[in-house]
Amino acid sequence: MDDIDSTCTAALMKFSIPAVSFICLLIVCHVLHILLKPISQPRIISETIVGLILGNSHLVRSKILYVEDGMENMRYLTNFGMTLYMFALGLEMDPMVLLRIPKREAVVAYTGMFFTFVITSCATPFLRYGVNSNYKFDIAFAIILSSTGSPLLTRVLTDLKIGRSDIGKFAISAAVYSELVTIFIICVGYVIFQPERGFHIRRILLQRPDEHEYKVGPSLFPIAAALLLQIIISLVAGPIIFNWVNNANPHGKTFKGSHLVLSATFAVCVGCISPLMGFGKVLSAFITGVFLPREGRISQFVVTKINYFLTFVFYPYFFVWVGSEAKFNQFEFKIDSWAKLFGLFAFGTVGKIIGGILSGLIFGFHWSESIMLASLLNVKGHLHIYLTIIAMQEQIITHLTCICMILAMLLKIVYIPMVAQYIIQRAKKRLSNQPLALQWHDPTEQLRILLCFHGPENVPCFVNFMEISKGINDSGILVYATDMVELTDQIASTLISGGADNVEVTDKRVIQIREKITTALEEYTENNGDRVTIRRAMALATYNTMHQEICNLAGDSIVNLIVLPFHNGPSSDEQTYTNLTGFRYVNRKVLRNAPCSIAIMVDRGFGAINQILNSSSNTLNTVVIFIGGKDDREALAYAGRIAYQRGVKLTVMRFLVDTDAENNNIKKTYEQEEEMKQDDECFANFYEKHVAGGTVSYLEKHLVNSSQAYNTLQSLEGKYELFIVGRGGRVNSLLTMGMNDWEECPELGPLGDILSGPNFSITASVLIIQQHDPKVEPGGGA
């Protein structure tokens, strides 16, 4: 009985010690991450520091790792985790991009890779990084150092809140190109050469008895044939099985366990074909993933679950394994050691910067942006660190080289927050120098607009809005078409991880709505979307916090104008009107916290005007009401953009206070006098540019009070299809005084409320514009 108790106790201790140790590891990593937050270091830095310290700790090595085959089990679990890592990485990549015309991101990635490869391959022979260095090793070594760790870069940029910025998206896309090409080259090289035997070429088929020892190993033809068979099965059978599983498990329903087992079994069986012939298991997992279907629910589900496991379980464990294998306490502080470390850091950095600057000259990038891109693309990932340890174990590189490579890779991650901070400061500097408002926008530059959609019913209106807003310059407009999705409990249960955008909604209704919007926008860009670039986005939040999502997206994208649909608008059948009260409060909060100018579109038939701008027989009669104030100046600036658009007949109507009435008014303050001076200067410039040449019609109304202003607006009923007004007007003007007393929708301003009210035309649409207030903090929490 005592023997049984002692056995049970020993078994319990055997499993409890690693479990407790792992929990402590996660806690320490989390605490250190909190401590490093003030200096903006990403989570991987805390995981690396803790893992390397624990991996080199005498207590951990003696009490945990070297007891009961601890090191062997750690190697097994690390290989298993890296196999999952490579399989998920393959599923997220599209190999067909290599067969298409290279995009700008691809050119930047390839240019940086080329110069890094040239510099590294020329310099490494002098520093002797390999155990038995030769030109084959130098080439392989240079290929590894010229690539980029795309998953780690995506994770770091997302943590630093610049993953959705233009330069962040560009860097992530370029990193994917770089890593995809590099891994394919590694796979081909592994089929032909034997890295563990001095990179000698594999024997073709059979080994003769008198062959040298370095010829021992898997043959080239069996490996190539097995790999080709694996690719063919993935391409042929993979879509059949995955499509069947996707159709049997639509979005919104729980996956059937048998279908998950079937999918996992198929992937494992296919992935085992080439390793049976001697191909690497980790590389085989990538080949399997990259040639399986990327689209569909099952692929997204697998990637989400694997990434969750990697992030919260494997990565901290991985760096403990790295520390235990690398043995950093054996690092020799000699000139040779520092030369190798500095060389590894300098080769990649200089090569990427040269490639970035040259490719930037081709595409017209500013030199600072090119250097920032190059710095981001210099990051190495978990695969590079894993291959470094394996190369040391196989005696391909020296132990000192292994330590130097790991330290150099970590240094390339440490400075990323500084690059991100520079990007943010540069963006803020640009914001402070040039307010994100239409009045100060350079017409030769691209206008950036954030369009918000309640649903497909908003598409016709905003398509016409884009058409009249794109101007006459080649720069055109960049539109972030953003779906406003309320986060309910039902939708929250369908969320999955979605890369740089954090989450993806799998709710069937939301997917259908977004697909309808996307299809309609794609149809517009294909037929009439010249000078219009559309990017899709989503603001997923509750009504209380949705304004923060919109403002953050606008700030990250540095847009000049946010356009929101009015909460009362046409329904999807375009015959009735809907009242979305929740979005009314969203609009109000965005108006208070927007980092740029903002407009609210009241659609009363503007979206029903089909092909008006493509027909010489139809004309969009548009009027701008100008009283005064910064919002009216912003409305006038927008009017100047649409003045020369084909199909638009623009009239500017200025309401002026009668001289006698104005003299009887209260004496004006200095600020009010300055505001009136700015109004006169702005209107004079507009008149000279657009009215004097006869492009824009001009009407002038001399009025006494707000009652006459109201009657004048009523007299315009039926004459115009689109009214453009400023939200605030001049607050102290006699022409708007008292209008606030009967406002039904204060968010529209006095004129906007009248023009969109039930007592006005039911066919006239209204665009209410508010100019950006530089005092507003982006993404405010009000």
N, C-alpha and C positions, 0 to 999 in steps of 0.2 A: 504493500500500500504506500509506504514511504517512497519507494522507487517511482511509483506512478505520479505521486505529488511532485516529486523533484523534476520529473520529466515534463510535466505540465508547466511547472514554474519556469523551467529553462526555455520551453517553447514560447511561453508568454513573453518572457524577457527578450527572446530573439526577435519577435515581431513588434513589441512595444517600443523598444529603444529606437529603431529607425523611424517609426511613426512619430514619436515625440520629437525626435531630432528634426524631422521634416517640418513639423508644425512650428517649431522654434525658428527654423530657417525662414519660413514665410513671414513670421512676425518681425524678425530682425530686418528683413528686406523692406517691409512696409514702413517700419519706424525710420530707417535710414532714408527712405524715399521722402518721407515727410520732412526730415531735417535738411535734405538737399533741395527742397522745393524753392526756398528763397533765391537760389542761384540757378533756378530753371533747369536743373539736370533731369533728364528723363529717367524712367524707372529702370532701364537696363543698366545704368551706372550703379545704382544701389545694389542691384542683383549681382553685378560683376564684382564689386568691392567685397560684399559679404561672401560670395562664392569663392573668390580667390583666397580670402583670409581663412575661411573655414577649411578649404581644400588643402592649405599648407599648414594648418594647425596640427601640432603634435598630438593633442588630445583627440581630435577627430580621426586622424589617420591611425592612431594606435588603438583606440577604443571602439571605433565604428567601422571604418573602411577595411581594416585588416583582420577583422574577426568574422569567421564563418563565410569566407569568400566574398567579403564586402566589395572589394575592388572589382572582382569579376562580375558580380551582380550589377554594379554601377555601370560598367562598360556595356552590359547587355541592355540595360534600361536606356542608356544614352543612345545606343544604336537604334533601338525601337523608336525613341522619340524623334530622332533625326529622320528616320524613315517616314514617319507621319508628317514631319515638317516638309520634306521634299514632295510627298504626295499632294499635300494641300497647296504647296507652291506651284506644282504643275497644273493642278485643277484651275488655278486663278490666272494662268497665262494662256494666251492664244498663239500657237506656233505659226498661224497663217499670216501674222503681221510681218514675218520675215520675207514673205513672197510679194508683199504689196510695195507700192512706191513709198520710200521712207518719209516719215513726217519730220517736222523740225526737231521733235524730241529725239527721234532715232539718230538724226545727223549729229546732234550735240553729243549723244551717248557714244556713238561710234568714233567721233573725232577725239574725244577724251580718252577712250580706250586705246586708240591707235598710238597716240603720243605717249601715253603711260607705258604701253607695251614696248615701244622703241627705246625709251629712256631706261626702263628696268632691264630689258634684255641686254643692253649695252653696258650697264653698270654692275650688274650682279656678278659677273665673272671675277671682278677685282676684289669683291668682299667675301667670296666663297661662302655662300649660304648653305650649299648642299654638302652632304657627306662625301659624295663622289660627283663633283660638279662636271657637267659637260654641256654642250650646246643644247641638247634636248631638254635637260633639266632647266637651263636658263629660260628657254622658250616657255615651258610649262609654268615655271615660277612667275614669269612676266604676265602670262594669261590670267593667272589667279589674281595677281595684284591689280590688274587693269579693270576688273569688274566692279560692280556695286551691289551692296546688299539691299535689295528692294524691300523685303518685308520689314527689316529693321528701320530703314529710312522712313517707310510709311508710318510705322509705329511711333517713331520719334517726332516726326513732323505733326502727327495728329495730337500727341501729348502736348506739343508746344503751341497748338492752336493756329498753325499756319498751313495745315494740310489742305484746306479748302481755298487758300489764296492761289493766285495765278502761278506764281513761282513755285509754290508747293506742289500743285498739280503737275506742273511741267517737270519738276525734278523727279516725282514719283513715276511718271510715265517714262522718262528717260532711263531711270534705274531699272525698270522692268525690261526694256530693250537690252540694256547692258547685261543683266543677269541671265536672260534667256539665251543670248548668243554665247555667253561664257559657258553655261552648263552644257549646251549642245556641243561645243568644242571639246569640253572635258570628256563627255560621253564618247565622242568619236575617237579622241586620243586614247581613252582607256581600252577601246576595242583593239586598237592597233599596237599600242605600246604596253610594256609592263613597268609601271612606275616603281614597284618594289624591287625590281632587278635592273636598276640603272637605265630605265626607259628603253630597253632593247625591244626590237620588233618581235611580236609574237610569231611562233611557228605557224605556218599556214594550216596544216592539217595534222600530220603525224610526226612523231619524234623518232629520229634514227638513233640507234644505240650509241653512236659516237658523238652525239651532240653535247655541247657544253652545258654546264649547270644552269647558266642564265637562260637557257632555252626551256627549262622546266616550267610548266605552268599551263593554264588553259590555252587552247589553240584559237587562232583568229577566226577561222571559218565557223566553228560551232557557236562562238559567241555572237558573231555577226548574224548568223542564221536565226539563232534564238531571239535576238533583239528585233530582227525584222519580223519574225512571227508574232512577237509580243505587240509590236506596233500595229500590225494588220488586224489582229484580234481586237485590239482597243478601238481601232477605227471602224470596224465592221460590226462586231457584236456589242460593243459598248453603247452606241446610240440605241440599238434595239432594246436592250435590257433597261437602260436608264429611262428611255421614253415610256416604256411599259410601266415602270415603277412610278414615274411622274404622273401619268394618266390615272393610275389606280389610287394615287394619294394627292388630290388637288390641294391647293392652298386653303388654309383654314381648318384642315382636318389633321388629326394625329397620324403619324406614320405607322403603318402596320409593322410589327416586329419581324414577321417573316420576310417582308420586302427589304427591310434594312439588312437582315442577315444575308439575303440573296445578293444584294449589291456589294456588301463587304466581302463576301466569299468570292464573288467574281473578280473584284479588284485584287484581292490577295493572290488568287490563282494565276491571274494574268501577270502580276508583278513577280511571281516566282519563276517564270519561264527562263528568263535570261540569267538570273543568279545560279540556276542549276548548271549552267554551262560555264560559270566562272565570272560573270559580270557582277559589278558591285551592287549590293542590295539597296543602298541609299540612292544611287543613280537610277536603278531600275524603278524605284518608287516614283521618281520624277517623270521618267519616260511614260510610265503608266498613266499618271495624272494628266500630263500635258496633252495626251492624245485621246483622253476620254472627253465626253461632252461637257463643256463648261456651263451651258445654260440648263435651266431646269431646277426643280426644287430639291432633288436628291443631292446634286452637286453642291448647291448652296448650303444645304443642311450639313453635309460632311465637312465642308470647309469651316463652317461656323463652329461646329463641335471640336474639330481638331485645333483651331486657333484658340478656342477657350481653354482647352487642355494645355496647350503650349504656353499660353500667357500666364496662367495662374498656377501651373504645376511644374511644367518641364523646364522652363528657362532658369529659375533659381537653382534647380537641381543640376542643370547643365553646367553652370559656372562652378559649382562645387567640384564636378568631375574635371573640368578644365584645370582648376587650381591643383587638384590632387595629382593630375598627370604631368602638368608643366613643371611643378616643383620650383617655384619662383625663389625660394631661399637659396638656390644654387646659382643664382645670377652673379656673374663675376663683374665687378666694377672696374673694367679695364678700358683702354682706349678702343680696342677692337670691338668690345661690346657696344659702346656708345656709338661708334661709327656705323655698326650694323643697324642699330635702332634708329639713328637719325636718317640713314639711307633709306630704310623701309618707309619712313614717314615722308621723306622728301621726294622720292621717286614718283609715288602716286599723286602727291599734291601738285608738284610742278607739271607733270604730264596732263593732269585734269585741267589745270588752269590754262595751259597753252592751248589745249583742245577747245576749252570753253571760250576763250577770247577769239580764236580763229573762227569758230562756228558762229559766235556772236557777231563778228564782222559781216559774215554772210547774210545773216537775218536781221541785221540792224539793231542788235541788242546794245544797251549801254554797257560799257566795260565793267562797271561795278556789278550789274546783274549777271554778267557772264562769270565773274569770279565767284559770286555767291552760288550760282548753279554748280560750278566746278567743285566748290567746297562741299556742297551737299552730295554730289555724285562720288565723292572720295570715300564715302562711308562703306565699311565692310560689315558683313553680317555673321550670323551664327554658322552658316555653311563654311565660311572662310576660316573661322576659328576651329571648327570641327576638322576640316581638312588639314589644318596646321598640326593638330594633335596626332592625327592618323599618320601624317608624313613623318613626324618625329618617331612614332612607334615603329614604323616600317624602315627607319633609318635612311629616309630620303633627305631630310634636313637635320642639321645638328640641334642639340638641345638648346644651345644659346640662340640659334635662329628662331626656334619655336617661341621662346620667351620674348624675344624682340618683336616678332610678328604680332603676338597677342597684345603687347604693350602699345605698339604702333596703331593697331586697329582700335584700341580703346581711346587713344589720344584723338583719333579722327572722329570719335563720337562726342568727346568732351566739348569740343569747340562748336558743335552744331547749335547749342543754345545761344552762343554769341552771334552766330550767323543769323539765327532767327530773330534775335533782338535787334540786329542791324536792319533786317527787313522791316520789322515793325516800326522802328524809329524813322526809317526812310519814308515809310508810308505816312506816318504821322507828320513828318516834316512837309511832305507833299500836301497833306490836308491843311496844315496851318498856313502854307504859302498860297494855296489856291483852294478856297472853300468849294466843297462838292455841291455846286449849284449851277444851274443853267446860265445864269447871268455872267459868270466868269469862265464858262467853258470855252475852250479854243475850238472853233468850228472845224478846224483842219484835223482835229484828233477824234478818235472814236468815242461816241457817246455811250455810256454804260448805264443800262436801265435794269431795274429789278421789277418784273411784272408778277403780281400775285394772283393766283387763280383759286376761286372757290370750287370750280368744277368745269366741265366741258362747255357749259353755257356762257362762260366768259371768253372763250376762244375767239368767236367772230369779232367781238368788240376790240379785243387786244390785237388781233391780226390787222384790223384797219388802223389801230393806233400805231403799230409798228410801221405800217406802210407810210403814213404821213409823217412819221418822226425820223425816218432814216436820212433825211436831208438830201442834198445834191452833191456832196463831196464823196470821194471814193472811200473815206474812212468808215462811213456808215455807222451802225449801232451794234453793240454787243448786249444781248438780252439774256438775263437769268430768269427763265420761266419757272416760277416757284409755286408749287402746290401747297396750299394752306390746309393741313390735315389735322383735325382735332384728335388729340390723344385720349381715347376712351379706354375703359378696362378691356373691352373686346379687342381693340386694336393692339393694346399693350401686350396681350397674350400671343400675338402673332409676330412680334418683333424678333429679328435675327441680326447678327452682326453684319455690318456692311462696309468694312474697310475704312477709308478716310472720311466717309460720311457717317460713321459710327453705327447707324442702324438701318435696317431695311424692313419695310412693311410687307407682310405676306397676306394680309387680309384681302379676300377675293374682291370685295367691292372697291376698296381703295386701288387695287391693281387695275381693275377695269377702268376706273375713272382716269387714272394717270395714263393708261395706254391710249384712251380716247384723246386726251389732250396732246400727248406726244405724237399720235398719228396725224392729228389736224395741223400741228405745227410743222411737222415734217412735210406734209403736203404743201403748205404755204411756202416753205423755203425752197422746195423743188421747183415750184411753178413761178413764184414772184419774189423770192427772198434774196435777190441780189443786194449786196451791201448789208445784209442782216445775218448776224451770227447768233445762234440760240444755244444756250446751255441749260440743261434741266437741273432743278434743285427741289428741295422739299423742306417746308417748315412744319415739323411734327412736334406738337406740344398742346397742352391744354390752353383754353382761351386766356387764362391768367398769365401764362408765360410765353405765348406765341409771339408777342411783340419782340421779346428778347431774341428769339430765333431769327426773326426777320431782320432786326437791326444788326445782329452779329454777322449774318450772311452779307448784308449790305456793306458793313464795315470791312469784312475780309475781302470782298470782291471790289472794293473801292468804286462803288457805283455813284452816278451823279443824280439819279432820280429813282425813287420808289413809287410805283403806281399800284394803288389798292382798288379793288372793286367796291362800290357802295354796298352796304349790307342789304338794301332792297334792290333786287335786280331780276332779270328774266330767269325763269327756271329752265331746265334742260329741254323742255318741249317748246320753249320760246313763245308760248301762248299765255302763260300766267307769270305772276311775279312771286318771288319768295322773300321771306323776311328772316334773315339769319342774324338774330339779335346778338349772338355771341361774337360775330365778326365786327359788330359795331364797336364793341369795347376794345377789340384788338386794334381797330383803326385809330381810336382815340389815343391809345397808348403809344402806337407807332408815331403819331403826330408829335407827341411830347418827347420821344427819345430817338428819333431817326438821326443817323449820322450824315445825312445828305438831304437834299430837297425831296419833297414827297407830294404826291398828287392822289386825289380820289376821283375815280371815274364813275359817274352816274350814267348808266347805259339805258337810254330810252329810244332805242332804234338805231344807234350808231353801229351796233354789230349786225344789224339786218341789212346794211348797205352793202350789197354784193358787187364786187368788181368795179366799184365806183371810180377808182383811180386808174383803171385800165380802159375806161371808156370815155371817149371825147364828148359824149352826149350827156353824161352825168356830172354834176358838180356838187361838192360838199360845201355848202354855205356856212362859213365859220365866222364868229365874231368874238373879239377880245374886249372885255369891259375893263377900262383902266381908270381908276380913281386916284390911286397913289399908295405908297407904302412898299416895303420890300417884297411882299407876296405878289403884288400887282406887277412889280418890275420883273419878277421871275416868270409870271404868266406872259409878259411881253417878250421875254427872251425866248420862251418856247414858241411863241407865235412867229418870231423871226426865223426859226428853224423850219417851220412848215410853210412859210410864205411862198416859196418857189416850187412847192410840190405840185406835180400835175394833178389836176382834178380838185384842187382846193381853191376856193374863192374866199379870200380872207379880208375881213373888215375890222378895223380897230376903232372902237368908240370910246372917246375920252369924256368922262363926266367932270365938269369943272364947276366949282362953287361960284355963284353969281357974286360979282365984286362988292356990291352993296351989302349983301348978306355976310360975306366974309369979313368986311370991315367992322360989322356989328358983333362979330364973334369975340370970344375971350382972347386976350393977347397971347400970342404964340410963344412958346419957350424956345431956347436955343436949339434943342434937339429937334423940335418940330420944324424949325426953319431949315436945318440941315437936311432933314428928310425931304422936304419940299424941293430943295435944291437938287438933291439926287434924282428925284422924280423928273424934274425938268430936263436934266442932263441926259438921263436914260431915254426919255421920250424923244428928245431932239435927235439923238443918235439913231434911234429906230426910224424916225421920220425921214432922215436923210438917206438911210440905207434902203428902205423899202417903200415908203409912201411917195417920196419925191419922184421916183422912177415910174410910178404908176402900177407897181406890182400889187400893192395893198391899198384898199380903199380906206378913207378916213372920214369919220363923223365926229362932231364935237357938240356936246350938250351942256348948256349953261343952266344950272339948276339952283334952287334956293335951299331946299331941305330934303330930308330922307323921304318925305311923302312924294315929292316930285320924282325922286330917283326910283321909287317903287312903281309909280305910274309909267315911267319911261320903260322900265323893264317889262311891264305887262304889255306895253304896246309892241314889243318885239316878238310876241308870240306868233309862231308860224312862219317867221321870216328866215330863221337859221336852224340848221340841224345840229350844230355843235357850238356851245358857249364855253369860253375859256376865261376863268376869273381867278383872281388871287383870293386866298382864304381869309386873310385878315383885313385887306384894304388899309386905309389910314384910319386908325381907331378913332381919332378925334375929329374926323371929317363930319361936317354937317350933313353930308349926303348919306351917311350910314348910322348916324346917331339915333338911338332908340330902336333900331332894327333887332338888336339882341333881345329885346323884351319879349318878342313873340317867336323866337327861333325854336323850331322843333328838332333840328340836328345841328347843334353848335359846332360839331367837327367840320361842317361844310362852310362855316363863315356866314356873314349876313347875306351876301349876294348869292352864294351857292345854295343856301337854304331856300331862298325865294325861288330861284330858277328850277330847283329840283322838287319843289313842294307840289302838293296835289292841286293847287289853284293855278299852276302854270301849265305849259304845254306838256302833253304826254308823249310827244314825239321828239322833243329837243333834248339831246344828251348834254351833260355838263362835266367839264374837267376843272376841278378845283385844285390849285397849286399853292403849296406853302414852301417858301425858301428856307434853305438850311440855316439853322442857328448855330454858329461855331461854338457857342457856350455849352451846347448840349453834349454830354458825354455819350460816346457810342454805346449802344446796347444797354441803356439805362434800365434800372430795375423798377421804375414806377409803374 
